[in-house]
């Protein structure tokens, strides 16, 4: 297709950009293009059930409180009962899977801390769906088990936590139900994390566990509040979602910062390109859902369970509702001046929670079905009319080849792409390196793609 001054995907392509894109020319070698999309994604999205999610949210809220410091012995109340039910539910789900899930608990003792008054065992419950071709390559979906009310140290009063965060936990269970009926090249981990409200302890424990066990984690999708559509701002909205992603690395070295200064990468970290990937999945597979990419680790001055992974340079984003209702977050159950406060089941929209769950499923499935992500991506083209990208080619059974992406520097999403075959470098002729940002994705024979990898340390998804 020739790029001229035409309307493409709803955007008027600038003449200068279209001319350079056109000058990139046709691929010189004969290639067999992969499928246009990973079509089984539509089946998984359609299989996502709002009714099952509603059942699980009601069950979790029914434990009364799931505070990290609450009862661990009771079978009906407290975080102990909740996490045992989650473990049993993962095991029950496993019986209907194409491949049995490995259900394990990952825990550690947290010593007294700001919100931990005494030695406390933090227990995560995870289900592992091993990949068939590359089992050490991992993508994770997480929800939080614990809840809280106004006083973060109140572990006895009712704290149903229906939206925060039974919704994310129920979505994670539903993703396991839907996805475990299919086989993927890479491993998918479904995680229930504890201790979030007391200091993100569950995420810290799982991130360290992943590193110790040699997991090559390419993405964590942290789901924290995915069920509310009625904002405290008065807006009712079931058609948008937010994805938060961090830019520069928290432990960036002086040498890395200097490289980024001259080569770019401020908005192309692996987490940022993971957010773009989630946005792309919404456009491709989720009807009536638009993703708002927010260039920030989390909401202003706040945090979530993807942060401990980011601290280890593991790509991660937070997926959540667009319009929060603070009357339903971290609130004692009460009515004041005619306003009902508290995070109760009546405040959750189950169809919306299912929609955001299906977004996770689409992203996880495509990431897991993709070939190994490009590594050692580099770029050249200073003071030249052409741009050349290079990478290490993977030896993978499901690899069809690689696709180069580029965009104008002020654009949030990739604008152009070219499938270049099973090669380890490619030159875009007539595309000037100064004017665009670039990246490379791997493409599977079934159409699934990896996230786009920006050249250099800034965009690396690891080995």
C-alpha positions in Angstrom: 0.0 0.0 0.0 1.4 3.4 -1.0 1.4 6.1 1.8 0.0 9.3 0.4 -1.8 12.2 2.1 -4.7 10.0 3.0 -6.9 9.1 5.9 -5.4 6.0 7.6 -7.1 4.5 10.7 -8.9 7.8 11.3 -5.7 9.9 11.2 -4.6 12.2 8.4 -1.1 11.0 7.6 1.3 13.9 7.2 2.7 14.2 3.7 6.3 14.3 4.9 5.8 11.2 7.1 4.0 9.4 4.3 6.7 10.1 1.8 9.4 8.7 4.1 7.3 5.7 4.9 6.8 5.1 1.2 10.5 5.3 0.6 11.0 2.5 3.0 10.3 0.3 -0.1 9.2 -3.3 -0.5 10.9 -6.1 1.4 13.7 -7.3 -0.9 13.5 -11.0 0.1 10.6 -13.4 -0.5 8.7 -13.9 2.8 5.7 -15.8 3.9 3.7 -13.5 6.1 2.1 -15.0 9.3 -1.6 -14.9 10.1 -3.0 -11.4 10.4 -4.0 -12.0 14.1 -4.1 -14.7 16.7 -7.7 -15.5 15.9 -8.4 -17.8 18.9 -8.3 -14.6 21.0 -11.9 -13.9 19.9 -13.0 -17.2 21.3 -11.4 -16.6 24.7 -12.8 -13.1 25.0 -16.3 -14.4 24.2 -15.9 -17.1 26.8 -15.3 -14.6 29.7 -18.3 -14.8 32.0 -19.7 -11.9 34.1 -21.8 -14.3 36.0 -18.8 -16.3 37.2 -17.0 -13.1 38.1 -20.0 -12.0 40.1 -20.1 -15.3 42.0 -16.5 -15.0 42.9 -16.7 -11.3 44.0 -19.7 -12.2 46.2 -17.8 -15.1 47.7 -14.7 -13.1 48.5 -16.8 -10.2 50.0 -18.6 -12.8 52.1 -15.5 -13.5 54.1 -16.3 -10.4 56.1 -12.8 -9.0 56.1 -9.7 -10.0 54.2 -7.4 -7.7 56.1 -3.8 -8.9 56.0 -3.8 -9.1 59.9 -7.2 -10.7 60.2 -8.0 -14.3 61.3 -6.1 -17.0 59.5 -7.7 -20.0 61.3 -11.4 -19.6 60.7 -13.0 -21.4 57.7 -15.5 -18.6 57.1 -14.0 -15.3 58.0 -10.7 -13.6 57.5 -7.8 -13.7 55.0 -6.9 -17.3 55.9 -10.4 -18.5 54.8 -10.2 -16.4 51.7 -6.8 -17.6 50.5 -7.7 -21.2 51.2 -10.9 -20.8 49.1 -8.8 -19.3 46.3 -6.4 -22.2 46.4 -9.2 -24.7 46.3 -10.8 -22.8 43.4 -7.6 -22.8 41.4 -7.4 -26.6 42.0 -11.1 -27.0 40.9 -10.5 -25.0 37.8 -7.5 -27.1 37.0 -9.6 -30.3 36.6 -11.2 -28.8 33.4 -8.0 -27.6 31.9 -6.2 -28.8 28.7 -3.1 -28.9 30.9 -3.2 -29.2 34.7 -2.4 -26.0 36.6 0.3 -26.1 39.2 -1.3 -24.5 42.3 1.2 -23.4 45.0 1.5 -20.9 47.8 4.4 -18.5 47.8 5.0 -16.9 51.3 7.4 -15.3 53.6 7.4 -13.8 57.1 7.4 -10.0 57.2 9.0 -8.5 60.2 7.4 -5.5 62.0 7.0 -2.6 59.7 5.1 0.6 59.3 1.8 -1.2 58.9 2.9 -4.6 60.2 2.9 -4.6 64.1 4.4 -8.1 64.6 5.9 -10.9 62.6 3.2 -11.8 59.9 3.2 -14.5 57.3 2.2 -13.1 53.9 0.8 -15.8 51.7 0.3 -15.6 47.9 -1.7 -18.2 46.0 -0.7 -18.8 42.4 -1.6 -21.1 39.6 1.0 -21.9 36.9 0.1 -22.8 33.4 3.3 -24.1 31.9 4.2 -23.2 28.3 4.7 -25.9 25.8 7.8 -24.4 24.0 9.4 -21.8 26.3 8.2 -22.6 29.9 10.7 -20.2 31.6 9.2 -17.3 29.7 6.4 -16.0 32.0 3.6 -13.5 31.9 1.6 -12.8 35.0 -1.9 -11.6 35.8 -2.5 -10.6 39.4 -5.3 -9.5 41.7 -5.1 -8.8 45.4 -6.5 -11.0 48.1 -6.5 -8.5 51.0 -8.9 -5.6 51.9 -9.1 -2.7 54.3 -11.3 0.1 55.7 -10.7 3.6 57.0 -8.2 2.6 59.6 -5.5 0.6 57.8 -4.8 -1.2 61.1 -8.4 -2.2 61.8 -8.4 -6.0 61.1 -11.6 -6.9 63.0 -14.5 -4.9 61.5 -16.2 -5.8 58.3 -14.1 -4.9 55.2 -15.9 -6.6 52.2 -13.5 -5.1 49.6 -15.8 -6.0 46.7 -14.2 -3.7 44.1 -10.9 -3.2 46.0 -9.9 -5.8 45.2 -12.2 -8.8 45.0 -12.9 -7.6 41.4 -9.2 -8.0 40.4 -9.0 -11.4 42.2 -12.2 -12.7 40.6 -10.9 -11.5 37.2 -7.7 -13.5 37.7 -9.7 -16.6 38.6 -11.8 -16.2 35.5 -8.8 -15.7 33.3 -7.5 -19.1 34.6 -10.8 -20.7 33.8 -10.8 -19.4 30.2 -7.2 -19.6 29.3 -6.3 -23.0 30.8 -8.4 -24.7 28.1 -5.8 -23.6 25.5 -2.1 -24.2 25.1 0.6 -21.5 24.8 4.2 -21.3 23.9 5.1 -19.5 27.1 4.0 -19.8 30.7 1.0 -17.9 32.2 0.9 -17.3 36.0 -2.4 -16.4 37.7 -1.6 -14.8 41.0 -3.5 -13.8 44.1 -1.3 -11.5 46.1 -1.6 -10.6 49.8 -0.4 -7.7 51.9 -1.0 -5.0 49.3 -2.7 -2.6 51.6 0.0 -3.0 54.3 3.0 -2.3 52.0 2.9 -4.2 48.6 4.5 -7.2 50.4 2.9 -9.9 48.3 4.3 -8.4 45.1 7.8 -8.1 46.6 7.7 -11.8 47.7 6.5 -13.1 44.3 9.0 -10.9 42.4 11.8 -12.3 44.4 10.4 -15.9 44.0 10.3 -15.4 40.2 13.9 -14.3 40.1 15.1 -17.1 42.4 13.4 -19.7 40.2 14.7 -18.4 36.9 11.5 -17.1 35.5 12.0 -14.7 32.6 9.1 -12.5 33.4 8.1 -10.4 30.4 5.0 -8.8 31.9 2.8 -8.5 34.9 -0.7 -7.1 34.5 -1.7 -5.9 37.9 -5.5 -5.6 38.2 -6.6 -3.4 41.1 -10.2 -2.2 41.0 -11.7 -3.3 37.7 -15.4 -3.2 38.6 -16.6 0.4 39.3 -18.2 2.5 36.6 -19.8 5.3 38.7 -17.1 7.8 39.6 -17.1 10.2 42.5 -16.9 12.9 39.8 -20.4 12.0 38.7 -19.4 10.3 35.5 -20.8 6.9 34.6 -18.5 5.1 32.1 -18.3 1.5 31.1 -16.3 2.0 27.9 -12.9 3.1 29.0 -10.1 1.7 31.2 -6.8 3.1 32.5 -3.4 1.5 32.1 -0.6 3.0 34.2 3.1 2.5 33.2 6.4 3.7 34.5 8.9 5.4 32.2 12.6 5.6 33.2 13.9 2.8 35.4 14.0 3.5 39.2 17.6 2.3 39.4 18.9 3.8 36.1 22.6 4.3 36.3 24.4 7.5 35.3 25.7 5.8 32.2 22.3 4.6 31.2 20.8 8.1 31.8 23.4 9.6 29.6 22.7 7.1 26.8 18.9 7.8 27.1 19.6 11.5 27.0 21.1 11.3 23.5 19.2 8.3 22.1 15.8 8.6 23.6 13.7 6.1 25.5 11.9 8.3 28.1 8.5 7.1 26.9 9.6 3.7 25.5 10.5 1.6 28.6 9.4 -2.0 28.5 6.5 -1.1 30.8 5.4 1.7 28.4 5.5 -0.6 25.4 3.5 -3.2 27.5 0.9 -0.5 28.0 0.8 0.2 24.2 0.4 -3.6 23.7 -2.6 -3.6 26.1 -4.1 -0.7 24.2 -3.6 -2.5 20.9 -5.4 -5.6 22.3 -8.4 -3.5 23.2 -8.6 -2.1 19.7 -8.2 -5.5 18.1 -10.4 -7.7 20.3 -12.5 -5.9 22.9 -15.7 -4.2 21.6 -16.6 -0.8 23.1 -13.5 -0.4 25.2 -10.9 2.4 24.8 -7.7 2.3 26.8 -6.3 5.5 28.3 -2.6 5.1 28.6 -1.3 7.1 31.6 2.4 7.9 31.7 2.8 7.4 35.4 3.7 4.5 37.7 0.3 4.7 39.3 -2.3 7.2 40.3 -0.8 10.5 41.7 1.4 9.7 44.7 -0.1 6.2 45.1 1.1 2.7 44.3 0.1 -0.8 43.4 1.4 -4.4 43.2 3.2 -4.0 39.9 5.7 -1.6 41.5 7.8 -4.3 43.2 8.3 -5.9 39.8 9.3 -2.6 38.2 11.8 -2.2 41.1 13.5 -5.4 39.6 13.3 -4.1 36.0 10.4 -6.4 35.3 7.9 -4.8 32.9 4.5 -4.3 34.6 1.4 -2.1 34.4 -1.7 -1.4 36.4 -5.1 -2.0 34.7 -8.1 -0.4 36.3 -11.3 1.5 36.0 -11.2 5.0 34.7 -13.5 6.7 37.2 -12.9 5.9 40.8 -15.4 6.3 43.6 -13.5 7.3 46.8 -16.7 6.9 48.9 -16.3 3.2 48.2 -12.5 2.9 48.8 -10.9 2.3 52.2 -14.1 3.4 53.9 -15.9 2.2 57.1 -19.4 0.9 56.3 -21.7 3.7 57.2 -24.2 6.3 56.0 -23.5 10.0 56.5 -25.6 12.9 55.2 -27.4 10.5 53.0 -24.2 9.2 51.4 -23.5 5.4 51.7 -19.8 4.7 52.3 -18.1 1.3 51.9 -16.8 -1.1 49.3 -19.8 -3.4 48.9 -21.0 -5.7 46.2 -23.7 -3.3 45.1 -21.0 -0.9 43.9 -19.6 -3.4 41.4 -20.6 -3.6 37.7 -20.0 -7.2 36.8 -20.3 -6.8 33.0 -17.6 -4.1 33.2 -15.4 -6.3 35.4 -15.8 -9.0 32.7 -14.8 -6.6 30.0 -11.6 -5.6 31.7 -10.9 -9.3 32.5 -11.3 -10.1 28.8 -8.8 -7.3 28.0 -6.3 -9.1 30.3 -7.0 -12.4 28.7 -6.4 -11.0 25.2 -3.1 -9.5 26.3 -1.9 -12.5 28.2 -2.9 -15.0 25.5 -1.1 -13.1 22.8 2.0 -12.5 24.9 2.2 -16.1 25.8 1.5 -17.4 22.3 4.2 -15.1 20.8 7.7 -16.3 20.0 10.7 -15.2 22.2 10.8 -11.4 22.5 13.6 -9.7 20.4 16.8 -9.3 22.4 19.9 -7.1 21.9 17.9 -4.7 19.8 20.2 -1.9 18.4 19.7 0.9 16.0 21.9 2.9 13.6 21.4 5.8 11.3 22.9 9.0 12.6 23.7 11.5 9.7 22.3 9.0 7.2 19.1 8.9 5.1 18.3 5.4 6.3 17.6 3.6 9.6 18.9 0.1 10.4 17.7 -2.0 13.3 19.4 -5.2 14.4 18.6 -7.9 17.0 19.5 -11.4 18.0 17.4 -13.9 16.0 15.7 -16.6 18.1 15.7 -20.3 17.3 12.1 -21.0 18.0 9.6 -23.4 16.5 6.7 -21.0 16.4 8.7 -18.0 15.0 7.6 -16.6 11.6 9.8 -13.6 11.7 10.0 -10.0 12.9 8.1 -6.8 12.5 9.6 -3.3 12.7 7.4 -0.5 14.1 7.9 3.2 14.0 6.0 6.4 14.9 6.5 10.1 15.1 8.1 11.2 18.3 5.0 13.0 19.6 2.6 10.1 19.1 1.6 7.7 21.9 1.0 4.7 19.7 2.9 3.0 16.9 1.8 4.3 13.5 3.6 2.2 10.9 4.9 -1.4 10.8 6.6 -3.7 8.3 7.0 -7.5 8.5 10.6 -8.1 7.5 10.9 -11.9 7.7 13.0 -14.2 9.7 16.1 -12.0 9.7 18.3 -10.3 12.3 18.5 -6.8 10.8 16.7 -4.6 8.4 17.2 -1.2 6.9 14.3 1.2 6.4 15.4 3.2 3.4 14.5 6.8 3.3 13.3 6.8 6.9 15.4 9.3 8.9 16.3 8.2 12.4 16.0 11.7 13.8 12.3 12.0 13.0 10.9 8.8 14.5 11.0 6.3 17.3 11.5 2.6 16.4 11.1 -0.8 17.8 11.0 -4.5 16.9 8.5 -7.3 17.7 8.6 -11.0 17.1 5.8 -12.6 15.2 4.5 -16.2 15.5 3.2 -18.3 12.7 -0.3 -18.1 14.3 -0.2 -14.3 14.2 0.5 -13.6 17.9 3.1 -10.9 18.4 5.4 -10.0 21.3 5.4 -6.5 22.7 7.5 -4.0 20.7 11.1 -3.8 22.0 12.7 -0.3 21.9 16.5 -0.4 21.1 18.9 -0.3 23.9 18.6 -0.8 27.7 15.6 1.6 27.9 13.2 -0.8 26.1 14.7 -4.1 26.9 12.4 -6.9 28.2 15.4 -8.8 29.4 16.9 -12.0 28.0 
